[in-house]
């Protein structure tokens, strides 16, 4: 483990997982690969220990993004169980409890185990096992699994690999430490089919996703000499392409790669909301800018180089806020 203070909380987390028999696991809204992978892996780890554990996501999170639908989410429920008060709540990869519908699960005297790697985690748990040096929450689940003496089954290994490969950007992002490679090597040695996982995650792209990307690239705008590169996707763009909301995943990364960009952003309409809300995804091209600070100021959060927030502000107002926020850091 790291030397940033996570070791004592690791032992406390292990003690909590060993001492109790009933758990409810959950993660953040609009779960990504690390969230889904960590949730599935922890569910199987606790099942291997004979624990009574269920995973919880609200019904409006489904269908999950097509890339993650192959992950085995055994024991998943969309309604809180009647015996919720008897269960330890385990939040995985959730930097801020208010950003998840599962916030409604908290109650007076309820024990919450918060397992996360985001540096801006609000430490909302009864016990906060937060390790910003970890590449992903899946890496922390892998470490806890080893501490609990559980062997990685094919289902656990596959879920953990999805977590690490997606949250490190296929091992390209700056959060990719040596432990991420050690974890991947161990999972590969255990027999996971890396090629099959890559194909499920990154190939077999639906046509609607490609058409949505084309619209996103056609809408690119650059500000302040190219330091800020933005695009936007409207409800009409989704309707015209027949795209799911999740198909916008990865659009912003094309913008980050553009020469001269310090911050890339995607502003997209959120579908299904009664009010007009937008999701803003931000990516920093290097260490000059901390986009998590920009996101936190708007009620969101994330990593230094990858963060986001939701808002009712219109696109022109968002452009001005992002330009000002970028200028404050450069």
Backbone bond lengths (Angstrom), bond angles and torsions (degrees), N, CA, C in turn:
res aa  C-N    CA-C-N  psi(-1)  N-CA   C-N-CA  omega(-1)  CA-C   N-CA-C  phi
1 X - - - 1.471 - - 1.519 110.67 -
2 X 1.340 116.55 168.99 1.452 121.76 -179.46 1.509 110.55 -75.01
3 X 1.344 115.09 170.99 1.446 120.34 178.65 1.524 111.01 -102.94
4 X 1.325 117.68 25.62 1.461 120.59 -175.36 1.518 112.92 -98.17
5 X 1.317 117.87 16.18 1.452 120.49 179.26 1.509 114.01 100.24
6 X 1.332 118.19 1.08 1.460 120.83 -178.12 1.528 112.06 -78.50
7 X 1.335 118.13 -19.87 1.468 119.73 -176.00 1.529 112.66 -62.44
8 X 1.351 120.01 -47.00 1.470 118.36 178.10 1.521 112.94 -60.67
9 X 1.341 117.15 -40.78 1.460 119.00 -179.52 1.525 110.96 -70.11
10 X 1.328 117.46 -27.55 1.462 120.29 174.88 1.519 109.77 -60.69
11 X 1.323 117.07 -46.85 1.466 120.58 -179.47 1.525 110.75 -64.20
12 X 1.319 116.94 -38.11 1.462 120.47 177.84 1.525 110.80 -66.94
13 X 1.341 116.24 -40.05 1.463 119.80 177.87 1.525 110.75 -63.84
14 X 1.319 116.41 -43.21 1.466 120.11 177.89 1.524 110.85 -61.50
15 X 1.325 116.55 -42.37 1.463 120.42 179.96 1.523 111.01 -62.97
16 X 1.330 116.63 -40.24 1.463 121.24 178.86 1.523 111.02 -64.66
17 X 1.323 116.46 -44.08 1.462 120.54 -179.58 1.523 111.74 -66.97
18 X 1.327 116.66 -33.07 1.471 119.82 178.54 1.528 111.65 -75.13
19 X 1.335 116.49 -38.25 1.462 120.97 -168.75 1.524 113.62 -78.48
20 X 1.318 117.94 -25.23 1.459 120.70 -174.53 1.524 111.39 -108.02
21 X 1.315 114.94 158.11 1.459 120.46 -174.58 1.525 114.00 -111.69
22 X 1.341 117.22 -17.97 1.460 119.77 -173.98 1.538 109.62 -125.96
23 X 1.341 115.45 129.11 1.458 121.10 -175.63 1.525 110.69 -136.99
24 X 1.318 114.99 153.48 1.453 121.96 166.27 1.518 107.15 -127.29
25 X 1.335 116.31 124.64 1.462 122.48 -177.17 1.524 109.49 -105.98
26 X 1.324 116.01 142.88 1.459 119.77 175.93 1.518 110.07 -152.92
27 X 1.330 116.55 175.73 1.460 120.96 -178.12 1.520 108.88 -148.58
28 X 1.334 117.39 -170.59 1.457 120.88 -173.49 1.521 112.41 -79.27
29 X 1.333 115.09 166.50 1.460 121.42 179.04 1.527 110.17 -64.35
30 X 1.319 115.93 154.30 1.467 122.83 -178.78 1.535 109.95 46.36
31 X 1.325 116.59 61.65 1.465 120.50 -171.82 1.521 113.87 -61.47
32 X 1.337 115.36 138.52 1.456 122.65 177.23 1.529 109.23 -97.53
33 X 1.327 116.70 -168.18 1.461 120.31 -175.84 1.511 113.35 -63.71
34 X 1.331 117.54 -39.43 1.466 120.43 179.18 1.519 110.46 -67.16
35 X 1.327 116.73 -40.57 1.464 120.74 -179.72 1.529 111.13 -64.43
36 X 1.329 116.80 -50.68 1.464 120.78 -178.74 1.530 110.34 -65.86
37 X 1.348 116.77 -44.04 1.458 120.03 -179.16 1.514 112.47 -63.64
38 X 1.338 116.86 -42.69 1.467 120.43 179.84 1.524 111.15 -66.07
39 X 1.339 115.53 -41.03 1.460 120.23 179.45 1.525 110.82 -61.98
40 X 1.334 116.52 -48.64 1.464 120.34 -178.94 1.522 111.62 -64.64
41 X 1.338 116.44 -43.46 1.464 119.64 -178.02 1.520 111.46 -64.02
42 X 1.339 117.12 -45.87 1.468 119.52 -179.47 1.523 111.20 -64.09
43 X 1.333 117.08 -36.91 1.462 120.27 177.25 1.527 110.61 -59.00
44 X 1.319 116.98 -45.05 1.469 120.89 -179.22 1.534 111.69 -71.60
45 X 1.327 117.47 -33.85 1.466 120.72 177.38 1.524 109.99 -62.87
46 X 1.325 116.63 -47.07 1.463 119.83 -179.43 1.527 111.05 -67.42
47 X 1.332 116.56 -35.40 1.468 119.39 176.68 1.521 110.56 -63.22
48 X 1.341 116.40 -37.64 1.470 120.20 178.98 1.527 111.45 -64.11
49 X 1.317 116.96 -25.40 1.465 121.64 178.07 1.524 112.29 -88.97
50 X 1.330 116.56 1.10 1.458 120.34 179.73 1.513 113.61 79.20
51 X 1.330 117.12 19.05 1.460 121.04 -178.74 1.538 110.58 -82.27
52 X 1.321 116.16 152.36 1.459 122.89 173.59 1.524 106.71 -88.38
53 X 1.318 115.92 99.98 1.460 120.93 -173.13 1.512 110.30 -131.91
54 X 1.334 116.17 138.22 1.464 121.28 174.02 1.525 108.43 -128.19
55 X 1.331 116.07 149.82 1.456 122.09 174.61 1.525 108.22 -102.79
56 X 1.326 116.13 140.10 1.461 120.88 -175.06 1.520 111.30 -124.27
57 X 1.334 115.89 126.46 1.460 123.78 167.57 1.521 106.67 -136.88
58 X 1.320 117.15 142.02 1.458 118.71 178.67 1.526 109.87 -70.08
59 X 1.318 115.76 155.22 1.467 121.04 -174.26 1.518 112.42 -61.26
60 X 1.349 116.99 -28.69 1.465 118.02 -177.41 1.524 113.21 -76.90
61 X 1.332 117.66 -0.15 1.470 120.35 173.32 1.533 111.46 -82.79
62 X 1.320 117.32 -5.57 1.460 121.07 -176.89 1.520 110.76 -107.80
63 X 1.331 116.69 148.44 1.468 125.93 -0.02 1.522 111.66 -72.75
64 X 1.316 115.05 147.73 1.460 120.13 174.46 1.526 109.65 -65.82
65 X 1.336 117.88 160.50 1.470 119.46 173.48 1.529 110.31 -51.17
66 X 1.323 115.65 140.38 1.471 120.12 -172.69 1.525 112.11 -56.57
67 X 1.339 117.21 -28.64 1.466 120.39 -177.43 1.526 112.79 -63.19
68 X 1.344 116.62 -26.37 1.460 119.99 -171.63 1.526 113.55 -108.66
69 X 1.289 116.80 4.28 1.469 118.47 -174.37 1.522 112.80 -72.01
70 X 1.322 117.34 -14.05 1.466 119.76 179.26 1.525 112.15 -82.00
71 X 1.322 117.98 -11.85 1.460 121.45 -178.01 1.525 109.56 -71.91
72 X 1.314 116.38 135.54 1.463 122.56 -175.81 1.527 110.24 -78.67
73 X 1.339 116.43 103.83 1.469 122.17 178.93 1.530 109.55 -102.87
74 X 1.301 115.92 58.03 1.459 121.49 179.19 1.529 109.10 -63.66
75 X 1.321 116.20 139.41 1.459 119.88 177.79 1.513 114.09 82.84
76 X 1.345 117.57 17.06 1.460 121.02 -178.00 1.525 110.70 -81.71
77 X 1.350 115.86 137.44 1.461 121.71 174.47 1.528 108.31 -127.70
78 X 1.327 116.49 154.07 1.464 121.39 177.36 1.526 111.62 -112.57
79 X 1.315 116.80 1.39 1.464 122.84 173.41 1.521 108.20 -126.71
80 X 1.331 115.70 141.48 1.466 119.13 179.40 1.521 109.48 -63.77
81 X 1.344 118.50 133.13 1.466 120.55 -179.79 1.530 111.48 -66.54
82 X 1.328 115.62 154.84 1.467 120.65 -178.23 1.522 112.43 -62.18
83 X 1.323 116.65 -28.11 1.471 120.06 -178.68 1.533 111.44 -95.25
84 X 1.328 117.38 29.74 1.459 121.64 -177.36 1.519 112.23 -53.66
85 X 1.320 117.41 -39.45 1.467 120.97 -177.06 1.520 112.51 -64.33
86 X 1.324 117.34 -17.64 1.462 121.27 -179.83 1.524 112.49 -91.13
87 X 1.330 117.00 -4.83 1.464 120.79 -172.81 1.524 112.11 -104.64
88 X 1.329 115.28 144.88 1.461 121.43 168.37 1.519 107.27 -75.97
89 X 1.331 117.93 129.97 1.454 121.46 178.31 1.526 108.83 -91.55
90 X 1.319 116.17 125.65 1.460 121.66 179.84 1.525 108.31 -114.76
91 X 1.333 115.93 112.13 1.463 121.45 176.99 1.525 108.49 -97.37
92 X 1.336 115.33 125.83 1.457 121.79 -175.96 1.525 110.29 -115.37
93 X 1.335 116.10 128.66 1.474 121.89 174.92 1.525 111.30 62.47
94 X 1.300 117.39 31.91 1.461 121.72 -176.41 1.523 108.59 -117.61
95 X 1.338 116.37 104.05 1.451 120.29 -176.45 1.508 114.20 -74.07
96 X 1.325 116.48 -25.23 1.459 121.54 -176.27 1.521 108.04 -145.63
97 X 1.316 117.50 118.07 1.463 120.40 -174.34 1.523 111.92 -62.99
98 X 1.334 117.14 -25.92 1.458 120.18 -178.57 1.524 112.24 -72.29
99 X 1.339 117.34 -12.74 1.459 120.76 -179.95 1.523 112.00 -90.97
100 X 1.323 117.60 11.68 1.452 120.44 -179.66 1.519 110.46 -131.45
101 X 1.336 119.43 140.06 1.462 121.08 175.66 1.523 112.33 -58.97
102 X 1.329 116.74 -21.23 1.460 120.33 -179.75 1.521 112.50 -70.65
103 X 1.336 117.43 -3.98 1.463 120.32 175.93 1.527 110.42 -56.42
104 X 1.326 116.86 -28.59 1.463 121.13 -179.92 1.522 112.28 -67.25
105 X 1.325 117.57 -13.23 1.458 121.07 -179.04 1.528 112.59 -76.73
106 X 1.324 116.65 -22.01 1.456 118.36 -176.37 1.520 109.80 -70.29
107 X 1.320 114.85 144.25 1.462 121.18 178.90 1.511 109.15 -149.22
108 X 1.304 115.30 164.69 1.464 120.04 -177.58 1.521 110.74 -59.70
109 X 1.331 115.41 128.34 1.456 120.85 178.14 1.510 115.05 79.98
110 X 1.341 117.24 1.61 1.462 120.82 -177.88 1.530 109.61 -81.08
111 X 1.323 116.74 135.04 1.465 121.64 -177.63 1.525 109.58 -85.48
112 X 1.346 116.05 125.85 1.462 121.91 179.44 1.524 109.23 -120.34
113 X 1.329 115.86 122.72 1.459 122.73 173.65 1.529 107.33 -100.16
114 X 1.313 116.62 115.69 1.464 124.29 -174.66 1.532 108.07 -104.58
115 X 1.341 116.95 109.98 1.462 122.99 -178.15 1.526 107.88 -115.18
116 X 1.338 116.38 115.04 1.457 118.62 -171.62 1.525 110.36 -160.15
117 X 1.343 115.93 161.12 1.463 120.86 178.83 1.519 113.33 -120.23
118 X 1.328 119.04 4.12 1.464 121.54 -179.71 1.532 110.87 -74.34
119 X 1.315 116.55 131.84 1.461 119.69 -176.40 1.521 112.62 -68.30
120 X 1.342 117.45 -21.32 1.458 120.09 -179.43 1.525 112.47 -101.19
121 X 1.330 117.17 21.02 1.460 121.35 177.62 1.529 109.52 -55.08
122 X 1.322 116.88 136.48 1.471 121.45 -175.41 1.526 113.76 -84.61
123 X 1.336 117.16 4.07 1.476 121.61 176.49 1.522 111.22 53.23
124 X 1.316 115.76 53.52 1.457 122.02 -175.94 1.524 113.33 -84.78
125 X 1.316 118.21 -6.90 1.454 120.98 -173.53 1.511 114.61 -83.65
126 X 1.323 115.71 166.06 1.455 121.28 167.50 1.521 108.75 -66.38
127 X 1.327 114.98 -38.92 1.467 122.92 172.66 1.518 107.75 -128.42
128 X 1.333 116.40 125.75 1.457 121.59 -177.39 1.523 110.19 -112.41
129 X 1.324 115.32 103.34 1.461 120.77 174.36 1.523 106.63 -97.63
130 X 1.328 115.77 88.82 1.464 123.18 -174.36 1.520 108.30 -119.10
131 X 1.334 115.89 122.75 1.463 121.23 -177.70 1.531 109.58 -130.15
132 X 1.345 117.28 91.88 1.462 119.65 -178.90 1.524 114.40 -63.28
133 X 1.329 117.73 -16.20 1.464 119.23 178.73 1.528 112.46 -79.61
134 X 1.332 117.19 -13.33 1.466 120.56 178.17 1.520 109.63 -72.53
135 X 1.309 116.57 142.73 1.472 120.45 -178.88 1.508 112.39 -67.57
136 X 1.326 116.33 -28.07 1.464 121.80 -175.44 1.519 108.09 -164.69
137 X 1.310 116.25 166.11 1.463 119.42 176.59 1.523 110.56 -68.67
138 X 1.320 117.42 -31.22 1.461 120.08 177.30 1.525 111.13 -59.19
139 X 1.328 117.23 -35.07 1.465 119.93 176.81 1.524 110.59 -63.31
140 X 1.334 116.87 -37.08 1.458 120.75 178.53 1.526 111.07 -70.21
141 X 1.335 116.96 -38.06 1.465 120.43 176.31 1.525 110.04 -64.23
142 X 1.324 116.25 -41.17 1.472 121.45 176.58 1.531 110.43 -58.69
143 X 1.315 117.08 -43.82 1.458 121.79 179.59 1.531 111.12 -65.30
144 X 1.330 117.29 -42.49 1.467 120.41 178.16 1.533 110.66 -66.38
145 X 1.318 116.92 -38.55 1.463 121.11 176.96 1.520 110.68 -56.65
146 X 1.328 115.69 -44.81 1.454 119.38 179.89 1.532 110.52 -66.26
147 X 1.334 116.37 -38.85 1.456 120.04 177.99 1.516 112.96 -64.85
148 X 1.332 116.28 -28.42 1.464 121.41 179.23 1.525 112.32 -86.55
149 X 1.333 116.50 -4.79 1.463 120.09 178.08 1.513 113.92 75.59
150 X 1.335 117.50 26.28 1.467 121.77 179.99 1.519 109.31 -96.94
151 X 1.312 116.61 134.03 1.457 121.86 175.55 1.525 109.97 -84.14
152 X 1.311 116.65 141.83 1.464 120.91 -178.49 1.517 110.37 -73.30
153 X 1.328 116.81 114.15 1.464 121.82 171.81 1.527 108.33 -75.21
154 X 1.326 118.79 168.67 1.468 119.49 176.11 1.522 112.74 -56.33
155 X 1.353 117.79 -37.57 1.463 121.42 -179.90 1.526 110.75 -66.77
156 X 1.333 116.93 -43.13 1.464 120.73 179.03 1.520 110.23 -65.16
157 X 1.334 116.20 -47.45 1.462 120.70 -176.74 1.526 111.27 -61.42
158 X 1.316 117.16 -42.88 1.456 120.88 -179.48 1.529 110.53 -63.51
159 X 1.334 116.82 -44.37 1.461 120.82 -179.12 1.522 110.95 -64.49
160 X 1.323 117.07 -42.33 1.463 120.63 179.38 1.521 111.16 -64.98
161 X 1.312 117.40 -39.73 1.469 120.18 -179.30 1.523 110.52 -66.53
162 X 1.319 117.33 -38.33 1.466 120.15 176.00 1.528 109.51 -59.58
163 X 1.337 116.89 -43.23 1.459 120.57 179.58 1.503 113.14 -59.97
164 X 1.321 116.65 -47.52 1.469 119.63 -175.54 1.520 111.85 -74.28
165 X 1.325 118.60 -38.29 1.466 119.78 -175.51 1.529 111.09 -72.87
166 X 1.335 117.89 -31.93 1.462 119.81 179.80 1.525 111.56 -80.08
167 X 1.333 117.98 -42.26 1.467 119.19 -174.65 1.525 112.95 -77.29
168 X 1.319 117.29 -16.65 1.469 119.92 174.84 1.529 111.70 -98.05
169 X 1.339 116.81 5.13 1.469 118.86 -177.66 1.510 111.89 61.22
170 X 1.353 115.84 46.80 1.469 122.73 -176.90 1.529 109.97 60.18
171 X 1.344 114.85 40.62 1.471 123.53 176.20 1.527 112.83 69.52
172 X 1.342 116.67 26.68 1.466 120.34 -179.07 1.527 112.69 -105.72
173 X 1.355 118.18 -22.89 1.454 119.77 -175.05 1.526 111.18 -76.15
174 X 1.348 114.90 163.64 1.466 120.09 -175.73 1.526 112.68 -69.05
175 X 1.334 118.13 -14.97 1.468 120.46 178.36 1.524 112.48 -80.71
176 X 1.331 117.75 2.57 1.468 121.60 -178.00 1.530 109.87 -80.87
177 X 1.329 115.88 95.10 1.454 120.24 178.50 1.516 111.80 -92.91
178 X 1.317 114.98 -179.40 1.470 119.80 -178.87 1.523 111.84 -63.34
179 X 1.345 116.64 -32.77 1.459 119.44 -179.63 1.535 111.29 -64.47
180 X 1.321 116.66 -33.39 1.465 119.33 178.06 1.523 110.33 -62.41
181 X 1.335 116.58 -40.82 1.463 120.18 179.37 1.531 110.95 -71.79
182 X 1.327 116.79 -37.05 1.467 119.74 176.54 1.524 110.67 -61.98
183 X 1.324 115.02 -44.16 1.456 120.35 179.02 1.528 110.66 -61.59
184 X 1.335 116.20 -48.41 1.466 119.80 -179.97 1.520 111.20 -59.86
185 X 1.335 116.53 -43.18 1.468 120.22 -179.67 1.514 111.24 -61.55
186 X 1.325 116.52 -42.79 1.461 120.31 -179.73 1.527 111.22 -64.50
187 X 1.342 116.38 -41.03 1.461 119.92 179.72 1.532 111.00 -67.28
188 X 1.335 116.19 -38.18 1.466 119.89 178.14 1.519 110.78 -66.62
189 X 1.336 115.81 -42.49 1.466 119.54 177.43 1.528 110.85 -62.36
190 X 1.344 115.80 -27.84 1.468 119.71 178.80 1.515 113.76 -76.04
191 X 1.349 116.89 -8.97 1.457 119.15 171.25 1.507 116.96 111.73
192 X 1.348 119.44 9.60 1.460 118.04 178.49 1.536 110.33 -66.65
193 X 1.308 115.45 150.88 1.462 121.55 179.65 1.531 107.83 -93.06
194 X 1.321 116.58 92.13 1.464 121.61 -175.29 1.521 111.11 -60.38
195 X 1.319 117.07 -43.05 1.459 120.40 -177.44 1.522 110.80 -61.93
196 X 1.322 117.00 -42.52 1.465 120.44 -179.88 1.527 110.99 -64.11
197 X 1.342 116.88 -39.11 1.463 120.48 179.26 1.520 110.06 -66.32
198 X 1.325 116.93 -43.54 1.461 120.16 179.22 1.532 111.07 -61.06
199 X 1.319 116.67 -41.42 1.465 119.51 -179.76 1.525 110.30 -63.09
200 X 1.341 116.96 -41.41 1.465 120.22 -179.52 1.523 111.66 -67.47
201 X 1.325 116.87 -35.25 1.453 120.70 -176.92 1.526 113.24 -82.25
202 X 1.317 117.23 -38.94 1.461 119.90 -166.33 1.528 115.10 -122.88
203 X 1.322 117.92 -5.59 1.457 120.70 178.28 1.531 109.24 -124.88
204 X 1.315 117.08 -176.07 1.459 119.29 -174.73 1.518 111.20 63.31
205 X 1.332 116.41 37.17 1.465 122.20 -174.65 1.530 110.09 -69.30
206 X 1.345 118.24 128.09 1.469 119.65 175.87 1.530 110.96 -64.13
207 X 1.312 116.28 149.43 1.459 119.68 -178.50 1.532 111.26 -60.12
208 X 1.335 116.63 -36.41 1.452 120.39 179.45 1.510 112.75 -59.96
209 X 1.317 117.44 -33.44 1.461 121.14 178.34 1.530 110.31 -68.34
210 X 1.320 116.00 -41.60 1.470 119.91 179.11 1.535 110.50 -65.54
211 X 1.324 116.63 -40.68 1.458 120.07 179.70 1.530 111.07 -67.65
212 X 1.336 116.93 -35.84 1.461 120.19 177.96 1.526 109.95 -67.25
213 X 1.338 117.10 -40.09 1.458 121.10 176.17 1.531 110.50 -59.87
214 X 1.317 116.41 -42.02 1.471 120.38 179.55 1.524 110.45 -60.03
215 X 1.327 116.83 -41.56 1.465 120.00 178.50 1.531 110.56 -67.10
216 X 1.339 116.74 -40.39 1.452 119.85 178.28 1.520 112.14 -61.67
217 X 1.320 116.83 -41.55 1.464 120.75 179.46 1.529 111.25 -70.16
218 X 1.337 116.80 -32.49 1.460 120.01 178.45 1.523 112.10 -70.17
219 X 1.332 116.70 -22.51 1.464 121.38 -177.41 1.522 113.45 -94.96
220 X 1.309 118.77 7.61 1.469 121.73 -175.31 1.529 111.01 -63.31
221 X 1.339 114.13 134.76 1.458 122.08 173.84 1.527 108.79 -129.63
222 X 1.336 116.08 146.08 1.460 120.02 -179.86 1.531 109.17 -122.17
223 X 1.332 114.93 140.69 1.452 121.29 -176.94 1.521 110.08 -129.40
224 X 1.310 115.18 155.16 1.468 122.14 174.42 1.528 111.91 54.56
225 X 1.316 114.39 52.61 1.454 119.54 177.71 1.511 114.01 69.93
226 X 1.328 116.93 19.00 1.468 120.71 178.88 1.504 114.09 94.55
227 X 1.350 118.30 -2.51 1.466 120.44 179.74 1.524 111.66 -62.65
228 X 1.329 116.34 -36.74 1.461 121.90 177.57 1.522 108.74 -110.30
229 X 1.324 115.73 119.48 1.466 121.85 179.26 1.516 107.98 -117.23
230 X 1.341 116.75 120.87 1.455 121.37 -174.71 1.520 111.55 -127.72
231 X 1.326 114.31 154.35 1.453 120.70 166.33 1.514 108.31 -143.31
232 X 1.331 116.37 169.31 1.457 120.11 -179.39 1.521 109.55 -143.37
233 X 1.321 114.96 149.71 1.460 122.15 177.05 1.523 108.02 -128.64
234 X 1.314 116.31 128.00 1.463 121.93 -176.74 1.528 110.44 -99.96
235 X 1.318 114.87 169.90 1.455 120.16 174.14 1.531 110.16 -58.18
236 X 1.326 115.40 -35.85 1.464 119.60 179.19 1.524 111.47 -64.56
237 X 1.336 117.33 -35.45 1.463 120.41 177.84 1.527 110.56 -63.41
238 X 1.340 116.29 -41.70 1.468 119.44 178.81 1.526 110.70 -66.28
239 X 1.328 116.13 -42.43 1.464 119.72 -178.47 1.527 111.61 -65.23
240 X 1.323 116.26 -41.38 1.466 120.07 -176.77 1.523 112.04 -68.26
241 X 1.333 117.55 -31.50 1.465 120.87 -177.75 1.520 112.77 -96.57
242 X 1.331 117.12 -8.79 1.464 120.16 -176.19 1.510 112.24 66.93
243 X 1.339 116.56 26.42 1.455 121.37 -174.27 1.523 112.01 -86.04
244 X 1.331 115.90 142.83 1.459 121.38 168.05 1.521 108.76 -71.50
245 X 1.334 115.90 159.08 1.462 120.52 178.81 1.526 111.22 -58.96
246 X 1.328 116.14 -34.87 1.465 120.42 -176.94 1.528 112.68 -70.07
247 X 1.342 117.99 -13.56 1.455 120.17 -177.12 1.528 112.79 -68.26
248 X 1.332 117.16 -12.63 1.466 119.95 178.33 1.520 112.38 -76.41
249 X 1.328 117.17 -9.73 1.466 121.02 179.45 1.531 109.70 -57.28
250 X 1.324 115.97 127.82 1.459 121.28 176.75 1.507 115.07 96.03
251 X 1.346 118.13 -14.66 1.465 120.17 -179.37 1.517 110.65 -59.84
252 X 1.330 116.82 -44.26 1.467 120.58 -175.38 1.530 112.01 -65.31
253 X 1.317 117.42 -26.48 1.463 119.90 -178.79 1.526 111.59 -68.84
254 X 1.319 117.27 -27.99 1.464 120.21 174.92 1.524 109.87 -65.18
255 X 1.326 116.64 -35.17 1.464 120.75 -179.39 1.529 111.20 -73.41
256 X 1.315 116.76 -37.11 1.466 120.54 -179.58 1.532 110.66 -61.34
257 X 1.322 116.67 -30.84 1.465 120.49 -177.32 1.523 113.02 -76.57
258 X 1.339 117.17 -7.45 1.459 120.47 -176.49 1.531 110.86 -72.37
259 X 1.313 116.18 132.24 1.461 122.18 -176.58 1.532 111.33 -54.49
260 X 1.330 116.39 133.86 1.452 122.41 176.75 1.509 115.06 87.76
261 X 1.322 117.33 -5.85 1.466 120.91 -178.02 1.526 110.94 -77.33
262 X 1.333 116.25 131.12 1.463 121.59 171.31 1.520 110.15 -97.27
263 X 1.333 116.69 -41.73 1.466 122.51 177.69 1.521 109.10 -134.36
264 X 1.318 115.89 132.02 1.459 122.68 174.52 1.519 108.34 -111.29
265 X 1.318 115.85 145.04 1.456 119.23 -179.59 1.510 112.70 -143.34
266 X 1.338 115.03 143.56 1.456 122.42 172.31 1.521 107.78 -117.58
267 X 1.314 116.85 124.49 1.461 123.02 174.54 1.522 106.64 -109.71
268 X 1.316 115.90 117.57 1.469 118.29 -177.24 1.520 110.34 -131.65
269 X 1.315 115.72 144.03 1.453 121.12 175.43 1.524 109.46 -67.47
270 X 1.325 115.84 138.99 1.457 121.03 173.99 1.518 108.51 -88.47
271 X 1.311 116.14 128.57 1.456 121.41 -176.75 1.524 110.29 -85.46
272 X 1.317 116.24 149.30 1.452 120.39 173.54 1.513 114.26 85.60
273 X 1.322 118.91 -7.62 1.457 120.87 177.61 1.525 109.68 -81.61
274 X 1.333 116.46 138.82 1.442 119.88 175.84 1.519 111.06 -64.19
275 X 1.337 115.72 -41.81 1.458 119.23 176.07 1.527 108.97 -92.51
276 X 1.307 115.20 157.94 1.464 120.02 -178.52 1.522 109.52 -78.89
277 X 1.306 116.99 101.98 1.467 121.71 178.79 1.517 109.79 -116.34
278 X 1.306 114.75 155.48 1.457 121.16 -178.77 1.513 109.94 -130.78
279 X 1.316 115.14 148.08 1.462 121.88 174.00 1.523 107.23 -106.48
280 X 1.327 115.61 130.99 1.458 121.52 178.58 1.526 108.12 -112.25
281 X 1.327 116.93 118.43 1.463 122.52 177.19 1.522 108.30 -107.45
282 X 1.328 116.32 128.15 1.461 121.89 -175.47 1.521 110.44 -119.62
283 X 1.321 116.27 142.61 1.454 122.61 175.59 1.526 109.00 -135.32
284 X 1.320 116.73 134.28 1.462 121.69 175.23 1.513 109.17 -98.66
285 X 1.314 116.54 138.45 1.458 121.03 -178.12 1.521 112.32 -79.33
286 X 1.343 117.13 -23.77 1.462 121.00 -179.89 1.526 108.47 -156.74
287 X 1.339 116.66 -167.20 1.462 120.67 -173.66 1.524 114.51 -84.54
288 X 1.321 118.05 4.86 1.463 118.96 -179.72 1.524 111.99 -67.42
289 X 1.320 117.26 -29.04 1.464 121.39 -174.23 1.524 110.03 -127.66
290 X 1.342 115.82 137.44 1.462 122.95 174.15 1.529 107.41 -102.07
291 X 1.325 117.25 99.60 1.462 119.17 -176.72 1.525 111.91 -72.96
292 X 1.338 118.04 -18.72 1.464 118.86 176.76 1.522 110.58 -65.85
293 X 1.334 117.34 -32.09 1.461 120.57 177.37 1.525 110.62 -66.43
294 X 1.337 116.89 -39.11 1.464 121.15 176.99 1.530 109.52 -63.94
295 X 1.332 116.31 -44.42 1.464 120.61 -178.70 1.528 111.62 -66.78
296 X 1.334 117.35 -40.87 1.471 120.04 -179.57 1.522 111.51 -61.83
297 X 1.315 117.01 -35.85 1.465 120.69 179.90 1.533 111.47 -64.12
298 X 1.329 116.96 -19.25 1.466 122.10 179.67 1.531 111.91 -109.31
299 X 1.341 116.47 15.18 1.460 120.46 176.28 1.507 114.88 89.65
300 X 1.341 117.45 9.23 1.463 120.77 178.95 1.512 111.86 -109.15
301 X 1.314 116.98 -145.62 1.456 120.99 -179.52 1.509 111.27 172.35
302 X 1.333 115.13 -168.83 1.458 120.34 179.63 1.500 111.97 143.78
303 X 1.334 116.32 -145.67 1.455 123.68 -179.04 1.528 110.47 -102.72
304 X 1.323 115.81 169.61 1.461 119.76 177.61 1.522 111.40 -57.24
305 X 1.323 117.00 -38.87 1.460 119.97 -175.98 1.522 114.43 -105.60
306 X 1.323 117.68 -3.06 1.471 120.15 179.42 1.519 108.62 -149.32
307 X 1.321 117.00 116.41 1.461 120.77 -176.66 1.517 109.14 -152.90
308 X 1.339 115.79 175.42 1.440 118.85 179.75 1.512 112.69 -168.99
309 X 1.326 115.32 169.63 1.459 121.34 176.75 1.524 109.25 -158.72
310 X 1.330 116.05 164.67 1.461 122.63 176.21 1.520 108.63 -112.50
311 X 1.325 115.88 150.92 1.462 119.82 -174.42 1.524 110.78 -158.84
312 X 1.336 115.96 161.42 1.466 121.35 171.88 1.528 110.72 -101.55
313 X 1.323 117.64 0.18 1.463 120.77 179.86 1.532 111.05 -65.47
314 X 1.317 115.21 147.81 1.450 120.80 176.45 1.523 110.97 -77.44
315 X 1.326 115.21 165.85 1.461 120.41 -176.13 1.531 113.09 -60.09
316 X 1.332 120.82 -45.93 1.470 119.38 -179.45 1.528 113.10 -59.62
317 X 1.340 116.71 -40.13 1.462 119.97 178.90 1.524 110.48 -66.86
318 X 1.317 116.83 -39.43 1.463 120.49 178.34 1.524 111.18 -62.86
319 X 1.318 116.78 -40.14 1.460 120.29 178.51 1.524 110.22 -57.77
320 X 1.327 116.86 -45.69 1.463 120.05 -178.50 1.517 111.99 -65.94
321 X 1.327 117.21 -39.97 1.473 120.87 178.40 1.522 110.27 -64.78
322 X 1.307 117.37 -43.57 1.460 120.60 -179.18 1.519 111.39 -67.07
323 X 1.306 117.60 -38.91 1.459 120.95 177.79 1.535 109.81 -63.62
324 X 1.324 116.79 -44.20 1.463 120.19 -179.96 1.525 111.68 -66.23
325 X 1.313 116.57 -40.67 1.467 121.08 -179.69 1.528 111.07 -65.62
326 X 1.325 115.44 -39.18 1.460 120.22 177.95 1.531 110.35 -66.26
327 X 1.318 116.42 -43.09 1.463 120.57 179.75 1.522 111.67 -61.76
328 X 1.337 116.83 -34.63 1.462 120.84 -179.88 1.527 112.27 -65.09
329 X 1.319 116.40 -26.10 1.466 119.67 -176.85 1.526 113.28 -98.72
330 X 1.308 117.70 -13.00 1.474 120.11 -178.53 1.523 110.85 -105.46
